[in-house]
Amino acid sequence: MVFHQELSAGRWSELSLAQQLGNVGSEVNRMIKWRHKDKDMADRAFERTLELLDLTLSSLHNKYRLREIARVREILVSSWLTSTPKSNFELDQLNKYFFQFALLARS
């Protein structure tokens, strides 16, 4: 399922990396916010997050950035699918990681 049809049509690659990751961060924040309130909403935010990360990976050409973003995606998936104190800590850290990009994009 494609949630961001306009972005997947090419507009995503026009955004800066900070803007892309700031948008990913918005979805990560939603995932965390809804995780214990509404599982369906949280899962949809998770799916949107993966979609945006995949769009980011497909629009990057720098292999070092690709490695970092792919690793972030891997940690995100692992943390989301397990519910342990460590995975909750990792999600909180990823939320902080992406928040820095949102701040950068706004400046």
C-alpha positions in Angstrom: 0.0 0.0 0.0 1.3 3.4 -0.9 0.5 6.1 1.6 2.5 9.0 0.1 1.6 8.8 -3.6 2.6 12.4 -4.4 5.9 11.9 -2.8 6.6 8.5 -4.3 6.0 10.1 -7.8 9.3 12.0 -7.4 8.7 14.9 -5.2 10.4 13.2 -2.3 13.8 13.4 -4.0 13.4 17.2 -4.3 13.5 17.6 -0.5 16.7 18.0 1.4 17.9 15.1 3.5 17.0 17.0 6.6 13.5 17.6 5.3 13.1 13.9 4.4 14.3 12.7 7.8 12.3 15.3 9.6 9.2 13.9 8.0 10.2 10.4 8.9 10.6 11.6 12.4 7.0 12.9 12.4 5.8 9.3 11.7 8.2 7.8 14.3 6.7 10.2 16.8 3.2 9.1 15.9 4.2 5.5 16.2 5.4 6.0 19.7 2.5 8.2 20.7 -0.1 5.6 19.6 1.8 2.5 20.5 -0.1 1.9 23.7 -3.3 3.8 22.8 -4.4 2.5 19.4 -2.4 -0.3 17.9 -4.0 0.1 14.4 -3.0 3.8 14.2 0.5 3.0 15.5 0.9 0.2 12.9 -0.2 2.6 10.1 2.3 5.1 11.3 5.0 2.4 11.3 4.1 1.5 7.7 4.3 5.1 6.6 7.6 5.4 8.4 9.0 2.5 6.4 7.6 3.9 3.2 9.3 7.2 3.8 12.6 5.6 4.8 12.5 3.5 1.6 11.8 6.6 -0.5 14.8 8.3 1.2 17.0 5.3 0.6 16.0 5.2 -3.1 16.8 9.0 -3.5 20.3 8.9 -1.9 23.4 8.5 -3.9 26.0 8.8 -1.1 26.9 5.3 0.0 27.8 6.5 3.6 24.3 8.0 4.0 22.7 4.9 2.6 24.5 2.7 5.1 23.4 5.0 8.0 19.7 5.3 6.9 19.6 1.5 6.2 20.9 0.8 9.7 18.4 3.2 11.2 15.6 1.4 9.4 16.9 -2.0 10.6 17.0 -0.8 14.3 13.5 0.8 13.9 12.0 -2.4 12.6 13.6 -4.5 15.2 12.6 -2.2 18.0 9.0 -1.9 16.8 8.5 -5.7 16.5 9.8 -6.4 20.0 8.5 -4.9 23.2 11.2 -4.8 25.7 12.7 -2.0 27.8 15.7 -2.0 25.4 13.5 -1.7 22.4 11.5 1.1 24.0 14.8 2.9 24.8 15.9 2.5 21.1 12.6 3.9 19.9 13.0 6.9 22.1 16.6 7.4 20.9 15.4 7.2 17.3 12.8 9.7 18.0 15.5 12.1 19.3 17.7 11.3 16.3 14.9 12.3 13.8 13.9 15.3 15.8 17.3 16.8 15.2 16.6 16.6 11.4 13.3 18.3 11.9 15.0 21.2 13.7 17.6 21.5 11.0 15.0 21.5 8.2 13.1 24.3 10.0 16.2 26.5 10.2 
